[in-house]
Amino acid sequence: MNRILIVEDEERIASFVEKGLRANGFTTTVVPDGEAGYEYALTGGFDLVVLDIGLPDRDGFTVLRELRESRVTTPVIVLTARDSVRDTVAGLEGGADDWMTKPFRFEELLARVRLRLRTAARAPEVTVLRSGDLSLDLRTRRARAADRTVDLTAREFVLLELFLRHPGQVLSREQILSHVWGYDFDPGSNIVDVYVRALRKKLGAEKVQTVRGMGYRLPA
């Protein structure tokens, strides 16, 4: 079942889109501002993002640019009240996969969502993630550090996959918790620190860096 992130601050539109997508078999998450939209999309837990441009905290153009700079390749369909050619070109050149002007018919949005998901599904599947001398085979679920094969628990595997999908990027504890342990988590838990220490012990202390006051990152 495809998971779709809806980043829209107008409650009426967000509800309209969410209800329509759920009725057609999609799993949806709605967030009302650009900051939350960026953080959620960054986890890589969604198959497509429906992104409004006029958002509080960060506008859609900024969210889109920063996602692409962070190498997040999730398809993005932009929703906007702006209909100028210049805005359309800016959105598409900024990394949007499609562009819809408000008001719109849900049937058209649904058709575009399905098209983008089919297109993404045809893209070559990455089966081995690499960064430096680290590699993770997603099929065999084997990790290697230099010439060593490393045995990982299920949680360690998901955590390392998250780091390898975002090399050089600082990931907050909240981002890691939401991706590895799901959205029903205790933000005061130290479970992330425990698992990072376990990865360092298995891979090498230098493999996961602490960024004080911000989180962790895998050196690019």
TORKE-928491 format. One record per atom (N, C-alpha, C): x, y, z; residue in one letter. Coordinates in steps of 0.001 Angstrom, whole numbers, padded with zeros to 6 digits, always signed. Layout:
# residues N
XYZA/...
***
This chain:
# residues 220
+000844-001190+000000M/+000000+000000+000000M/+000882+001243+000000M/+000668+002144-000947N/+001493+003341-001056N/+001180+004349+000048N/+002246+004955+000572R/+002112+005962+001616R/+002345+007346+001010R/+001419+008254+001268I/+001493+009591+000689I/+001507+010633+001805I/+002450+011548+001724L/+002558+012660+002661L/+001887+013884+002043L/+000930+014465+002758I/+000222+015662+002298I/+000692+016831+003151I/+001339+017806+002521V/+001830+018983+003236V/+000961+020159+002806V/-000006+020503+003626E/-001021+021500+003257E/-001548+022179+004523E/-001510+023508+004559D/-001952+024216+005757D/-003434+024587+005740D/-004082+024517+004603E/-005520+024779+004561E/-006255+023499+004917E/-006869+023494+006096E/-007472+022268+006628E/-008521+021688+005684E/-009304+022554+005043R/-010361+022076+004154R/-009773+021312+002970R/-008710+021856+002372I/-008085+021197+001227I/-007377+019919+001664I/-006666+019990+002798A/-005959+018809+003289A/-006929+017660+003547A/-008074+017978+004162S/-009074+016946+004444S/-009665+016379+003155S/-009923+017256+002186F/-010461+016844+000887F/-009522+015868+000191F/-008233+016204+000157V/-007243+015351-000497V/-007063+014049+000272V/-006963+014152+001589E/-006742+012954+002399E/-007899+011963+002263E/-009122+012443+002381K/-010279+011549+002275K/-010340+010870+000910K/-010063+011643-000143G/-010094+011065-001481G/-009033+009999-001678G/-007825+010259-001200L/-006741+009289-001359L/-006997+008034-000522L/-007469+008215+000704R/-007770+007054+001553R/-008871+006195+000934R/-009865+006863+000324A/-010952+006125-000311A/-010468+005302-001491A/-009307+005669-002042N/-008741+004950-003173N/-007592+004029-002764N/-007509+003737-001473G/-006589+002709-001014G/-005210+003157-000593G/-004984+004470-000493F/-003676+004962-000082F/-003639+005207+001433F/-002452+005091+002002T/-002214+005477+003391T/-001681+006898+003396T/-002261+007766+004212T/-001887+009174+004164T/-001446+009699+005523T/-000562+010691+005477T/-000173+011469+006648T/-000279+012932+006254T/-000905+013747+007101V/-001077+015171+006806V/-000273+015999+007803V/+000493+016955+007305V/+001184+017915+008167V/+000877+019323+007665V/+000807+020327+008572P/+000279+021635+008194P/+001313+022719+007900P/+002600+022396+007933D/+003592+023455+007697D/+004840+022883+007029D/+005646+023794+006489G/+006814+023379+005726G/+007880+022696+006554G/+008058+023145+007804E/+009072+022539+008661E/+008762+021063+008905E/+007510+020788+009295A/+007119+019398+009542A/+007140+018589+008256A/+006721+019211+007149G/+006728+018517+005868G/+008125+018072+005484G/+009087+018959+005664Y/+010479+018627+005354Y/+010969+017481+006229Y/+010709+017567+007543E/+011192+016550+008476E/+010584+015182+008160E/+009292+015147+007875Y/+008636+013871+007577Y/+009144+013297+006248Y/+009236+014146+005220A/+009674+013656+003908A/+011106+013137+003963A/+011895+013731+004849L/+013301+013363+004960L/+013494+011938+005458L/+012500+011392+006147T/+012644+010031+006677T/+012686+008982+005579T/+012179+009321+004383G/+012145+008345+003308G/+011027+007327+003444G/+010077+007581+004359G/+009020+006620+004599G/+007784+006803+003747G/+007879+007627+002693F/+006714+007898+001852F/+007042+007626+000389F/+006002+007234-000352D/+006172+006937-001772D/+005927+008165-002639D/+005245+009178-002087L/+004955+010390-002851L/+004578+011495-001879L/+004890+012742-002264V/+004546+013909-001452V/+003644+014833-002260V/+002520+015235-001665V/+001674+016290-002233V/+001992+017543-001439V/+002575+018547-002100L/+003191+019681-001410L/+002571+021006-001839L/+002017+021737-000860D/+001519+023083-001121D/+002697+024053-001160D/+002543+025150-001901I/+003609+026158-001966I/+003479+027176-000842I/+002268+027671-000597G/+002067+028708+000412G/+001940+028135+001804G/+003075+027793+002430L/+003084+027147+003738L/+003710+028043+004799L/+003293+027900+006054P/+004003+028593+007134P/+005343+027920+007422P/+006217+028631+008100D/+007564+028175+008500D/+008527+028099+007309D/+008252+027255+006351R/+009028+027182+005113R/+008039+027070+003970R/+008247+027856+002905D/+007323+027700+001776D/+007691+026443+000992D/+006783+026038+000107G/+006986+024803-000631G/+008217+024800-001500G/+008567+025961-002079F/+009773+026037-002895F/+011001+025674-002069F/+011063+026195-000835T/+012210+025929+000044T/+012244+024459+000448T/+011084+023918+000819V/+011013+022499+001196V/+011494+021620+000046V/+011005+021912-001152L/+011364+021109-002328L/+012862+021196-002606L/+013396+022402-002588R/+014826+022570-002867R/+015685+021822-001852R/+015331+021943-000572E/+016137+021308+000470E/+016022+019786+000431E/+014859+019284+000053L/+014722+017829-000093L/+015610+017312-001212L/+015609+018003-002343R/+016448+017558-003462R/+017927+017723-003134R/+018279+018778-002404E/+019678+018950-001996E/+020103+017839-001040E/+019139+017309-000291S/+019415+016200+000640S/+019315+014840-000041S/+019157+014845-001361R/+019103+013635-002180R/+017869+012779-001897R/+016800+013433-001482V/+015515+012744-001353V/+014859+012751-002730V/+014630+011571-003293T/+014121+011456-004661T/+012634+011118-004727T/+011969+011123-003588T/+010527+010837-003561T/+009781+011762-004527T/+008883+011225-005362P/+008126+012095-006274P/+007327+013147-005512P/+007289+014368-006051V/+006566+015478-005422V/+005600+016097-006428V/+004329+016153-006026I/+003323+016882-006799I/+003018+018168-006051I/+003228+019296-006695V/+003028+020600-006074V/+001593+021073-006294V/+000983+021585-005211L/-000317+022241-005287L/-000116+023723-004998L/-000717+024580-005799T/-000518+026008-005569T/-001649+026837-006151T/-001863+028000-005537A/-002825+028954-006083A/-002169+029835-007133A/-000848+029714-007271R/-000119+030511-008248R/-000210+029837-009616R/-000514+030624-010633D/-000670+030013-011959D/+000203+030670-013023D/+001222+031434-012597S/+002087+032067-013583S/+003052+031047-014173S/+003458+031280-015412V/+004429+030399-016066V/+005731+030399-015288V/+006119+031560-014779R/+007381+031649-014046R/+007380+030754-012811R/+006267+030753-012052D/+006180+029901-010872D/+006187+028426-011246D/+005475+028094-012320T/+005443+026702-012770T/+006836+026223-013146T/+007542+027022-013909V/+008907+026667-014319V/+009813+026558-013103V/+009681+027499-012162A/+010519+027465-010955A/+010282+026187-010170A/+009020+025776-010063G/+008718+024555-009328G/+009274+023320-009992G/+009096+023215-011304L/+009582+022040-012022L/+011102+021997-012050L/+011732+023145-012249E/+013192+023175-012250E/+013749+022947-010848E/+012941+023241-009835G/+013381+023023-008461G/+013262+021584-008012G/+012698+020728-008860G/+012650+019309-008539G/+011275+018712-008422G/+010217+019502-008695A/+008866+018948-008655A/+008659+017986-009823A/+007891+016945-009590D/+007582+015993-010655D/+006305+016354-011383D/+005456+017138-010731D/+004206+017572-011359D/+003724+018819-010638D/+002729+019491-011239W/+002306+020812-010769W/+000819+020953-011031W/+000048+021264-009971M/-001388+021464-010125M/-001805+022787-009504M/-002642+023525-010231T/-003098+024830-009771T/-004459+024701-009097T/-004603+025330-007927K/-005882+025372-007220K/-006806+026369-007913K/-008120+026113-007940P/-008796+024878-007521P/-008573+023766-008541P/-008692+022539-008093F/-008462+021399-008974F/-009514+020333-008698F/-009694+019454-009652R/-010604+018319-009481R/-009821+017153-008894R/-010417+016474-007920F/-009711+015368-007282F/-009360+014280-008285F/-010240+014029-009260E/-009982+012970-010238E/-008679+013221-010987E/-008376+014481-011267E/-007123+014784-011965E/-005929+014565-011048E/-006056+014998-009793L/-004971+014761-008841L/-004714+013272-008693L/-005777+012476-008563L/-005630+011032-008404L/-004915+010422-009607L/-005266+010865-010801A/-004614+010348-012002A/-003128+010674-011998A/-002794+011883-011558R/-001372+012269-011527R/-000612+011523-010445R/-001243+011298-009309V/-000615+010514-008248V/-000286+009111-008755V/-001255+008476-009396R/-001029+007116-009904R/+000047+007083-010969R/+000074+008091-011831L/+001093+008159-012874L/+002482+008282-012266L/+002636+009175-011295R/+003956+009376-010685R/+004410+008136-009931R/+003494+007446-009295L/+003865+006219-008582L/+004286+005126-009554L/+003591+005028-010685R/+003990+004036-011695R/+005362+004372-012259R/+005594+005636-012527T/+006889+006064-013076T/+008010+005761-012099T/+007768+006057-010824A/+008785+005799-009806A/+009061+004311-009664A/+008011+003497-009798A/+008168+002041-009655A/+009020+001454-010765A/+009044+002123-011922R/+009842+001609-013042R/+011301+002007-012937R/+011615+002910-012021A/+013012+003342-011866A/+013862+002175-011360A/+015142+002099-011760P/+015995+001009-011303P/+016058+000965-009778P/+015876-000204-009240E/+015877-000355-007783E/+017305-000429-007260E/+017577+000377-006242V/+018886+000339-005600V/+018879-000817-004620V/+019818-001717-004778T/+019855-002893-003901T/+021037-002875-002940T/+022055-002065-003229V/+023209-001956-002335V/+023469-000481-002070V/+023478-000100-000801L/+023788+001270-000409L/+025250+001322+000003L/+025953+002393-000410R/+027383+002504-000115R/+027743+003910+000345R/+028708+003986+001225S/+029311+005256+001617S/+030693+004942+002167S/+031724+005428+001482G/+033079+005083+001888G/+033287+003589+001814G/+033800+003004+002891D/+034029+001551+002882D/+032874+000781+003528D/+031752+001485+003738L/+030568+000822+004264L/+029644+000437+003119L/+029019-000719+003221S/+028005-001108+002240S/+026927-001920+002941S/+025714-001840+002392L/+024582-002560+002960L/+023769-003136+001814L/+023702-004451+001758D/+022939-005137+000715D/+021504-005296+001215D/+020563-004636+000534L/+019177-004639+000988L/+018484-005970+000715L/+019014-006770-000186R/+018398-008063-000485R/+018849-009137+000505R/+020145-009235+000697T/+020670-010253+001608T/+020704-009770+003055T/+020524-008438+003240R/+020548-007804+004556R/+021895-007991+005232R/+022961-007936+004423R/+024322-008047+004946R/+025025-006702+004878R/+025740-006392+005924A/+026530-005162+005976A/+028008-005514+005910A/+028782-004621+005305R/+030231-004795+005259R/+030907-003483+005631R/+031926-003588+006445A/+032771-002450+006803A/+034179-002819+006389A/+034681-002120+005338A/+035957-002498+004724A/+035833-003942+004235A/+036655-004831+004734D/+036614-006222+004272D/+035880-007145+005237D/+035229-006552+006233R/+034550-007366+007238R/+033049-007448+006970R/+032493-008624+007152T/+031040-008771+007150T/+030546-008541+008570T/+029508-007718+008700V/+029020-007324+010024V/+027593-007833+010202V/+027368-008547+011287D/+026019-009026+011612D/+025261-007933+012349D/+024036-007623+011872L/+023224-006578+012478L/+021889-007138+012930L/+021358-006575+014005T/+019994-006893+014397T/+019043-006180+013429T/+017761-006497+013500A/+016784-005879+012597A/+016759-004363+012757A/+016782-003862+013989R/+016756-002416+014232R/+018060-001757+013777R/+019181-002425+014021E/+020467-001885+013582E/+020506-001777+012062E/+019931-002764+011384F/+019882-002741+009925F/+019102-001524+009429F/+017917-001282+009990V/+017096-000139+009567V/+017795+001178+009883V/+018461+001245+011022L/+019181+002464+011399L/+020333+002734+010441L/+021110+001701+010114L/+022217+001888+009179L/+021697+002250+007791L/+020595+001634+007373E/+020005+001986+006080E/+019637+003464+006042E/+019056+003969+007127L/+018681+005387+007192L/+019911+006278+007036L/+020986+005954+007749F/+022210+006754+007630F/+022785+006688+006213F/+022786+005499+005615L/+023378+005336+004282L/+022546+006016+003197L/+021267+006178+003440R/+020428+006897+002470R/+020600+008409+002584R/+021218+008860+003681H/+021410+010302+003889H/+022836+010598+004355H/+023853+010185+003574P/+025239+010397+004018P/+025560+011890+004127P/+026261+012246+005197G/+026662+013633+005400G/+025583+014509+005997G/+024386+013981+006148Q/+023258+014770+006637Q/+023043+014506+008126Q/+022839+015578+008873V/+022568+015422+010301V/+021121+014986+010485V/+020934+013874+011189L/+019606+013354+011487L/+019339+013529+012980L/+018245+014191+013309S/+017915+014412+014713S/+017437+013109+015349S/+017462+013070+016667R/+016955+011882+017364R/+015486+011642+017031R/+014715+012737+016895E/+013291+012597+016576E/+013098+011973+015196E/+013902+012398+014218Q/+013811+011811+012876Q/+014142+010325+012920Q/+015192+009984+013645I/+015604+008581+013722I/+014541+007748+014429I/+014013+008264+015525L/+012965+007551+016252L/+011753+007297+015363L/+011312+008330+014633S/+010110+008180+013815S/+010315+007188+012685S/+011534+007142+012134H/+011787+006243+011001H/+012017+004808+011454H/+012787+004630+012503V/+013195+003282+012918V/+012178+002642+013860V/+011571+003471+014719W/+010653+002923+015716W/+009191+003310+015458W/+008931+004092+014406G/+007567+004495+014099G/+007194+005781+014809G/+005989+006247+014543Y/+005591+007549+015054Y/+005082+007503+016486Y/+004841+006322+017008D/+004397+006189+018389D/+005618+005915+019259D/+006356+006985+019585F/+007581+006806+020343F/+007659+007828+021464F/+008513+007547+022417D/+008755+008463+023539D/+009942+009350+023185D/+009710+010664+022954P/+010826+011532+022550P/+011902+011681+023615P/+011584+011283+024852G/+012581+011363+025908G/+013427+010116+026033G/+013172+009128+025204S/+013903+007870+025286S/+015347+008042+024811S/+016252+007230+025380N/+017652+007251+024939N/+017965+006076+024031N/+016917+005452+023455I/+017110+004245+022652I/+017975+004518+021428I/+017881+005726+020851V/+018710+006053+019685V/+020182+006006+020066V/+020522+006614+021193D/+021921+006638+021635D/+022444+005219+021873D/+021593+004370+022419V/+021989+002980+022675V/+022313+002269+021360V/+021463+002459+020348Y/+021677+001766+019073Y/+022829+002384+018278Y/+023042+003676+018399V/+024196+004293+017734V/+025483+003732+018333V/+025528+003587+019644R/+026711+002993+020273R/+026937+001566+019783R/+025853+000836+019602A/+025973-000547+019109A/+026528-000568+017686A/+026066+000359+016837L/+026593+000435+015468L/+028075+000794+015477L/+028434+001756+016299R/+029849+002159+016370R/+030732+000992+016800R/+030233+000204+017742K/+031012-000935+018222K/+031241-001940+017099K/+030228-002114+016226K/+030326-003099+015156K/+031030-002566+013907K/+030842-001275+013619L/+031357-000711+012368L/+032640+000088+012543L/+032861+000618+013736G/+033989+001511+013973G/+033476+002812+014571G/+034185+003308+015583A/+033702+004475+016332A/+033532+005706+015463A/+034320+005813+014381E/+034287+007011+013542E/+033162+006986+012508E/+032442+005880+012404K/+031462+005738+011323K/+030218+006601+011535K/+029834+006818+012779V/+028676+007662+013060V/+029131+008801+013963V/+029012+010018+013471Q/+029477+011186+014211Q/+028343+011802+015021Q/+028680+012292+016206T/+027733+013060+017012T/+027862+014537+016667T/+026752+015177+016361V/+026715+016620+016147V/+025997+017206+017361V/+026774+017813+018243R/+026259+018207+019555R/+025026+019097+019454R/+023984+018703+020179G/+022762+019488+020211G/+021866+019300+018987G/+022294+018471+018018M/+021516+018316+016797M/+021164+016857+016484M/+022131+015960+016620G/+021852+014567+016308G/+023076+013821+015855G/+022923+012969+014848Y/+024001+012129+014347Y/+024087+012211+012840Y/+025266+011897+012320R/+025404+011808+010866R/+026473+010781+010487R/+026300+010233+009313L/+027297+009337+008718L/+028177+010214+007824L/+029482+010244+008035P/+030343+011091+007186P/+030163+010741+005711P/+030052+011761+004872A/+029862+011522+003434A/+031148+011012+002810A/
***
